[in-house]
């Protein structure tokens, strides 16, 4: 893998233009479960703007970013956690929290103080060109694209994003670790890369893209020279809205057994970090308040034997054209010619079914009769009636389970098999995508010993961990820097582990605008896959991976 040469020009901390009042806000129960997730992180690779040669892009983005942060002051502050079991030792600043938000492992935002670390903003330069990082004809000439040809890692700020339960100590300049870091890298061809990363408890991909769209709208307003007021930004940062959706009384001293019983019927993994076996590749540290107490299992041990963490991992982006997506969708729905609303298969279901089946085949699971898992990241906004403006990380992971043979046995006709997989995906999602199910899950999380203890996903041979960015709008950013769209490619930044999959919109052709109401598959679909190298070799040679369109 060839790293991109990047030279840092400047690093600074940015704050809102208007200093916010000091606030201490309890984050949601679901936010707390994401403390140990990797940061939400994206790289946008952009064509050369058609601005004046003397235009100061970094200065303009800095100015517009600070104006945008007026509406997102919590992202410039501190992330803190409840790290004691003794109510007498709780921080005074949490006194106004509801009881459920003062339990061990819960997290909160504290901002508007002199200690706010701000947002890290890095300006850099690179000798690389846009074509080096992502060829213009990638989707046509290299639909199975080796993303490891050139590493984009140096395009992301190296700043350490703070964790609520790890020390946040000042660096040599006295600055604390930030919640968010942004890097602008000027490329040799005149194009640029814009990378953003933020601690997961504060933002999932939907919140991050909404922020970027707000930033873009402020940028356009500045460039327009308008004398009118700036765009009215309306992010909805009110984590309590989510917790209010929990079933029962989450502030009672004990959970409701009847509600907890509902959880056992839901398609959710319960892997318990604290009872990990000797096969775990890392040291598992039980938090101090529990370290000298008997640890009773509250879930299953991690299936470490299924994951060869020392094997090299390959990373490819598989591009499916719109026509290929339609063919996959038609094949998946032929066996359900009269679907009810309860099992109505979507194109996303069909694409996920296709990817899962191909990966299972590459892993030689066609004769396997044991469970194989698709751990799908599921956003709860829709189930709770919250729109895309809701800021936070209201996500969970759903366990979609089939046998290896059911996924890829050649003994089952292909259309029948793909239809069955897509139906399984849809019926499993429907099990969880209900306010009563989600409310029960929130009730359960409210009483966990520690929200970070239970893991709802895994990687390795019998799992894929899928994140979907479909319809998130990653290609809809318009900073007003050109008369035509300039985003060539969007890179989801993920850990390089066996089984990590991201389903994303594909980029529109150069100069083509994205229209409101368009299907998310109109320009095709990009599927980013991280797999054990020897399995990836079989995957990219599979003739079924890229369906032949007549």
C-alpha positions in Angstrom: 0.0 0.0 0.0 1.4 3.4 -1.0 0.7 6.2 1.5 -0.1 9.7 0.2 2.6 12.3 1.0 0.9 15.0 3.0 2.6 18.0 4.5 0.8 19.9 7.3 0.8 23.7 6.7 -1.2 24.7 9.8 -3.2 23.3 12.7 -5.5 25.4 14.8 -8.6 25.1 17.0 -11.8 26.8 15.9 -14.7 27.9 18.0 -18.1 29.3 17.3 -18.2 32.9 16.3 -20.7 33.5 19.2 -19.5 32.2 22.5 -22.2 29.8 23.8 -23.6 29.8 27.3 -22.2 27.0 29.5 -24.3 23.9 29.2 -24.2 20.3 30.5 -26.4 18.0 28.5 -26.9 14.3 29.1 -26.5 12.3 25.9 -29.0 9.6 25.0 -28.8 6.0 26.1 -27.9 4.9 22.6 -25.2 7.5 22.4 -23.6 5.9 25.4 -23.4 2.5 23.8 -21.1 3.9 21.0 -18.4 5.3 23.3 -15.9 2.6 22.1 -16.9 2.8 18.5 -14.4 4.2 15.9 -15.0 7.8 15.1 -17.5 8.7 12.4 -15.1 9.6 9.6 -15.5 10.6 5.9 -13.2 11.8 3.2 -14.5 13.8 0.3 -12.3 14.0 -2.8 -13.1 17.1 -4.9 -12.3 18.4 -8.3 -10.5 21.7 -8.8 -12.9 24.6 -8.0 -13.6 27.2 -10.6 -12.8 30.0 -8.2 -10.3 32.9 -8.9 -6.7 31.7 -8.7 -6.1 33.9 -5.7 -9.1 32.6 -3.8 -8.1 31.5 -0.3 -10.0 28.2 0.1 -8.7 27.4 3.5 -9.5 30.9 4.8 -13.0 30.7 3.3 -13.7 27.2 4.8 -12.3 28.4 8.2 -14.7 31.4 8.2 -17.7 29.5 7.1 -17.0 26.6 9.6 -16.9 29.0 12.5 -20.2 30.4 11.6 -21.6 26.9 11.3 -20.3 26.0 14.7 -22.6 28.6 16.2 -25.4 26.0 15.7 -23.2 23.1 16.9 -21.4 24.4 20.0 -21.5 21.0 21.7 -19.1 19.7 19.1 -16.4 22.2 20.3 -16.7 21.2 24.0 -16.0 18.2 26.2 -17.3 14.7 26.3 -17.5 13.3 29.8 -18.7 10.1 31.5 -20.2 8.9 34.7 -17.4 6.8 36.2 -18.6 6.1 39.7 -21.2 3.9 41.4 -21.3 6.2 44.4 -24.1 8.8 44.0 -22.3 11.0 46.6 -19.3 11.2 44.2 -21.1 12.3 41.1 -19.9 15.5 39.5 -22.0 18.5 40.7 -22.6 19.5 37.1 -24.8 16.4 36.6 -27.2 17.1 39.5 -30.0 18.1 37.2 -29.8 14.8 35.2 -32.6 12.3 35.4 -31.6 9.3 37.5 -31.0 7.0 34.4 -28.5 9.5 33.1 -26.5 9.4 36.3 -25.8 5.7 36.3 -22.3 4.3 35.6 -21.2 4.5 31.9 -23.6 7.2 30.8 -22.1 10.1 28.9 -22.7 13.8 28.6 -21.6 17.0 26.7 -20.1 19.9 28.6 -19.5 23.0 26.6 -19.4 26.8 26.7 -16.4 26.9 29.1 -12.9 28.1 29.0 -11.8 24.5 28.8 -13.5 23.8 25.5 -11.0 22.2 23.1 -12.6 23.5 20.0 -12.6 21.8 16.6 -9.2 20.8 15.2 -8.8 22.4 11.7 -5.8 21.3 9.7 -4.6 22.7 6.4 -2.2 20.5 4.5 -0.7 20.0 1.0 0.0 16.9 -1.0 2.1 16.1 -4.1 -0.7 13.6 -5.1 -3.3 14.4 -7.7 -7.0 13.5 -7.7 -6.4 10.9 -10.4 -3.8 9.2 -8.2 -6.2 9.0 -5.3 -9.2 7.9 -7.3 -9.2 7.6 -11.1 -11.9 9.6 -12.9 -13.0 6.5 -14.8 -13.0 4.2 -11.8 -16.7 3.1 -12.0 -16.3 2.3 -15.7 -12.9 0.9 -15.9 -12.4 -0.6 -12.5 -15.7 -1.6 -11.0 -13.8 -3.8 -8.6 -11.4 -1.3 -7.3 -8.4 -2.1 -5.0 -8.7 0.7 -2.4 -5.3 -0.3 -1.0 -3.5 0.8 -4.1 -3.1 4.2 -2.5 -3.8 4.8 1.2 -5.9 7.8 2.0 -5.1 7.7 5.8 -2.9 10.8 5.7 -5.8 12.9 4.4 -7.5 12.5 7.8 -6.3 14.6 10.7 -4.0 12.6 13.1 -5.6 14.3 16.1 -6.8 11.9 18.8 -10.5 12.2 19.3 -11.4 12.2 23.0 -13.1 9.3 24.7 -15.3 9.9 27.7 -13.7 7.3 29.9 -10.0 7.8 29.0 -7.8 10.7 30.4 -8.0 13.9 28.3 -4.7 15.4 29.2 -3.4 18.7 27.7 -0.8 18.4 25.0 2.5 20.3 24.9 0.5 23.5 23.9 -2.0 23.0 26.7 -4.8 21.9 24.4 -7.2 19.0 25.3 -8.2 16.3 22.8 -11.1 17.6 20.6 -14.4 15.9 19.8 -14.0 16.8 16.1 -11.2 17.2 13.6 -11.3 18.5 10.0 -8.5 18.4 7.5 -8.3 20.3 4.2 -5.6 18.9 1.9 -4.7 20.9 -1.3 -3.8 18.5 -4.1 -1.1 19.1 -6.8 -3.8 19.1 -9.5 -5.8 21.9 -7.9 -8.4 19.6 -6.4 -8.7 19.1 -2.7 -9.6 16.5 -0.1 -11.9 17.4 2.8 -11.9 14.9 5.7 -14.0 15.1 8.9 -14.0 12.8 11.9 -16.0 13.1 15.2 -16.5 11.0 18.3 -19.3 8.5 17.6 -21.4 9.4 20.8 -21.8 12.9 19.4 -22.6 12.0 15.8 -23.4 9.1 13.5 -23.0 9.5 9.7 -26.4 11.1 9.3 -25.6 13.9 11.8 -22.2 14.4 10.3 -23.6 14.8 6.8 -26.3 17.1 8.0 -23.6 19.3 9.6 -21.5 19.3 6.4 -24.6 20.3 4.4 -25.2 23.2 6.9 -21.5 24.2 6.5 -21.9 24.1 2.7 -25.0 26.3 2.9 -23.1 28.9 5.0 -20.2 28.7 2.5 -22.6 29.4 -0.4 -24.1 32.4 1.5 -20.7 34.0 2.0 -19.7 33.5 -1.6 -23.0 34.9 -2.9 -22.1 38.2 -1.2 -25.6 38.4 0.1 -26.4 41.3 2.5 -29.3 39.3 4.0 -29.1 37.1 7.1 -27.1 33.9 7.0 -28.9 30.6 6.5 -31.0 29.5 9.5 -29.5 26.3 10.7 -31.8 24.1 12.8 -29.9 21.0 14.1 -32.0 19.3 16.8 -29.6 18.6 19.7 -32.0 17.2 22.3 -30.9 13.7 23.3 -33.7 13.5 25.9 -36.2 13.2 23.0 -34.8 9.7 22.3 -34.8 8.6 25.9 -38.4 9.7 26.4 -39.3 6.9 23.8 -38.1 4.2 26.2 -40.8 1.8 27.5 -41.7 1.8 31.2 -40.1 3.9 33.8 -36.3 4.0 33.2 -35.7 6.1 36.3 -37.1 3.4 38.7 -34.5 1.5 40.8 -35.0 -1.8 38.9 -36.1 -2.7 35.4 -39.5 -4.0 34.4 -39.1 -7.8 34.0 -41.9 -8.0 31.4 -40.1 -5.4 29.2 -36.8 -7.2 29.5 -38.5 -10.4 28.5 -39.5 -8.7 25.2 -35.8 -8.1 24.5 -35.1 -11.8 24.4 -37.4 -12.0 21.4 -35.6 -9.4 19.4 -32.8 -10.2 16.8 -30.0 -8.7 18.9 -26.5 -10.1 19.8 -25.4 -9.9 23.4 -21.7 -10.4 23.5 -20.2 -9.7 26.9 -16.8 -7.9 26.8 -16.1 -8.6 30.5 -16.2 -12.4 30.2 -13.8 -12.6 27.3 -11.7 -15.7 26.9 -8.0 -16.2 26.6 -8.3 -16.0 22.8 -9.0 -12.3 23.0 -6.1 -10.5 21.2 -6.3 -7.6 23.6 -6.3 -7.2 27.3 -9.9 -6.7 28.6 -10.0 -4.2 31.4 -13.1 -4.3 33.7 -13.7 -0.8 34.9 -12.4 0.1 38.3 -15.7 0.2 40.2 -16.3 -3.4 39.2 -12.8 -4.8 39.1 -12.8 -6.4 42.5 -16.4 -7.7 42.4 -17.7 -11.0 41.1 -18.5 -10.7 37.4 -21.6 -12.6 36.4 -22.1 -13.1 32.7 -24.9 -11.1 31.1 -24.3 -12.3 27.6 -22.2 -14.6 25.5 -18.5 -14.6 25.2 -17.0 -13.1 22.1 -16.5 -15.9 19.4 -12.8 -15.1 19.1 -12.0 -18.5 17.4 -14.0 -17.3 14.4 -11.7 -14.4 13.7 -8.1 -14.7 12.5 -7.1 -11.2 13.5 -3.5 -11.8 12.3 -4.4 -12.6 8.7 -3.9 -9.7 6.2 -7.1 -7.9 5.2 -7.9 -6.6 1.7 -10.1 -3.6 0.9 -12.0 -3.2 -2.4 -14.8 -1.0 -3.5 -17.3 -2.9 -5.7 -19.3 -0.7 -8.0 -22.7 -1.9 -9.2 -24.3 0.1 -12.0 -28.0 1.1 -11.8 -28.8 -1.6 -14.3 -27.0 -4.2 -12.2 -28.9 -3.1 -9.1 -32.2 -3.4 -11.0 -31.3 -6.9 -12.1 -30.4 -7.9 -8.5 -33.6 -6.4 -7.3 -35.7 -8.2 -9.9 -34.1 -11.5 -9.1 -34.7 -11.0 -5.4 -38.4 -10.2 -5.9 -39.3 -12.9 -8.5 -40.1 -15.4 -5.7 -42.3 -12.8 -4.0 -44.5 -11.6 -6.8 -47.3 -10.5 -4.4 -45.4 -9.2 -1.4 -47.3 -7.9 1.6 -46.2 -4.6 3.1 -44.7 -6.6 6.0 -42.1 -8.3 3.7 -41.8 -5.8 0.8 -38.2 -6.1 -0.3 -36.3 -2.8 -1.0 -33.4 -2.3 -3.4 -31.3 -1.9 -0.3 -32.4 -5.4 1.0 -31.6 -6.9 -2.4 -28.1 -5.3 -2.6 -27.3 -6.3 0.9 -28.5 -9.8 0.2 -26.3 -9.9 -2.9 -23.2 -8.8 -1.1 -23.7 -11.1 1.9 -24.2 -14.1 -0.3 -21.1 -13.4 -2.4 -19.0 -12.9 0.8 -20.3 -16.2 2.3 -19.4 -18.0 -0.9 -15.9 -16.5 -0.9 -15.6 -17.8 2.7 -16.5 -21.3 1.5 -19.6 -21.5 3.7 -21.8 -23.2 1.0 -21.9 -26.5 3.0 -22.2 -24.9 6.4 -25.3 -25.6 8.4 -24.5 -23.3 11.4 -25.6 -19.7 11.9 -23.9 -17.0 9.9 -24.6 -13.4 10.8 -25.1 -10.0 9.1 -24.8 -7.5 11.8 -26.5 -4.4 10.3 -26.2 -1.0 11.8 -29.7 0.3 12.2 -30.7 3.9 12.7 -33.7 4.5 15.0 -34.8 7.9 13.7 -37.5 6.5 11.5 -38.9 4.2 14.2 -39.2 7.2 16.7 -40.4 9.7 14.2 -37.2 11.8 14.3 -36.0 13.4 11.1 -32.4 13.8 9.8 -31.9 17.0 11.8 -31.8 15.0 15.0 -28.1 15.2 16.2 -26.5 12.3 17.9 -25.8 8.6 17.4 -29.2 6.9 17.7 -28.1 3.6 16.3 -28.0 -0.1 17.2 -26.9 -3.3 15.5 -29.4 -5.9 14.3 -28.5 -9.6 14.0 -29.7 -11.0 10.7 -29.1 -14.8 10.8 -29.0 -17.5 8.2 -27.0 -20.7 7.6 -24.0 -20.7 5.3 -25.8 -23.1 3.0 -28.9 -20.9 2.9 -26.7 -18.0 1.8 -24.7 -19.6 -0.9 -25.4 -23.3 -1.5 -25.3 -24.2 -5.2 -28.0 -26.8 -4.5 -30.6 -23.9 -4.1 -31.6 -22.1 -7.3 -30.0 -18.7 -7.4 -33.2 -16.6 -7.7 -34.9 -18.6 -4.9 -31.8 -18.2 -2.7 -31.4 -14.5 -3.2 -35.1 -13.9 -2.7 -35.0 -15.8 0.6 -32.0 -13.8 1.8 -33.6 -10.5 1.0 -36.8 -11.6 2.7 -34.9 -12.6 5.8 -33.2 -9.2 5.8 -36.6 -7.4 5.5 -38.5 -9.5 8.1 -35.6 -9.1 10.6 -35.5 -5.3 10.1 -39.3 -5.2 10.5 -39.0 -7.0 13.9 -36.9 -4.2 15.3 -38.3 -1.2 13.3 -41.3 -0.7 15.7 -41.6 1.9 18.5 -42.6 -0.9 20.9 -39.4 -2.9 20.1 -37.1 0.1 20.2 -38.7 1.3 23.4 -38.0 -2.0 25.0 -34.4 -1.9 23.8 -34.0 1.6 25.3 -35.4 0.3 28.6 -32.9 -2.5 28.6 -30.0 -0.2 27.9 -31.1 2.1 30.7 -30.4 -0.7 33.2 -27.2 -2.2 31.7 -24.3 -2.6 34.2 -22.3 -0.5 31.7 -23.7 0.5 28.2 -20.3 -0.2 26.7 -20.1 -3.8 28.1 -22.5 -5.4 25.6 -21.4 -5.7 22.0 -24.0 -6.3 19.3 -21.7 -7.3 16.5 -18.6 -9.2 15.6 -16.2 -9.7 12.7 -14.5 -12.7 11.2 -15.5 -15.7 9.2 -19.1 -16.0 10.4 -20.0 -12.3 10.6 -20.2 -9.2 8.4 -20.7 -5.9 10.1 -22.6 -3.6 7.7 -23.0 0.1 7.9 -25.3 1.7 5.3 -24.8 5.3 4.1 -27.5 4.9 1.5 -29.6 8.1 1.2 -27.4 9.9 3.7 -26.6 12.4 1.0 -22.8 12.3 1.0 -22.7 13.4 -2.6 -25.1 16.3 -2.1 -22.6 18.8 -0.6 -22.3 22.0 -2.5 -20.0 24.6 -1.0 -20.6 27.0 -4.0 -17.1 26.6 -5.3 -18.1 25.6 -8.8 -21.1 25.9 -11.1 -21.2 22.1 -11.3 -20.8 19.4 -8.7 -17.1 18.7 -7.8 -17.2 15.7 -5.5 -15.5 12.8 -7.3 -15.5 10.2 -4.6 -16.5 9.8 -1.0 -14.4 7.4 1.2 -16.0 5.9 4.3 -13.1 5.6 6.8 -13.4 2.3 8.6 -11.2 0.0 10.6 -9.5 -2.6 8.4 -11.0 -5.7 9.9 -12.3 -8.9 8.2 -16.0 -8.4 7.5 -16.5 -4.6 7.6 -18.9 -3.6 4.8 -20.3 -0.2 3.9 -23.1 0.3 1.4 -23.1 3.8 -0.2 -24.5 5.8 -3.0 -22.2 6.0 -6.0 -21.0 9.3 -7.4 -22.9 10.9 -10.2 -21.1 11.4 -13.5 -18.9 14.5 -13.7 -21.0 17.7 -13.9 -24.3 15.9 -13.2 -26.4 17.4 -10.4 -28.3 15.2 -8.0 -32.0 15.9 -8.2 -34.5 15.8 -5.4 -36.6 12.7 -5.4 -34.1 10.6 -7.4 -33.6 7.0 -6.4 -30.4 6.6 -4.3 -29.4 3.9 -6.9 -29.8 6.1 -10.0 -26.0 6.3 -10.4 -25.4 2.8 -9.1 -24.1 1.6 -5.7 -20.6 1.5 -4.2 -20.0 -1.4 -1.7 -16.8 -1.0 0.4 -15.6 -4.4 1.6 -12.8 -5.3 4.0 -12.2 -9.0 4.0 -9.4 -11.5 4.8 -7.1 -11.4 1.8 -7.5 -15.0 0.8 -11.3 -14.7 0.9 -11.1 -11.4 -1.1 -9.1 -13.2 -3.8 -12.0 -15.6 -4.3 -14.6 -12.8 -4.0 -13.3 -10.6 -6.8 -13.0 -13.6 -9.1 -16.6 -14.6 -8.5 -18.6 -14.2 -11.8 -21.8 -13.5 -9.8 -20.3 -10.5 -8.0 -20.9 -8.2 -11.0 -24.2 -9.5 -12.7 -24.2 -9.5 -16.4 -26.9 -7.2 -17.8 -28.3 -8.2 -21.2 
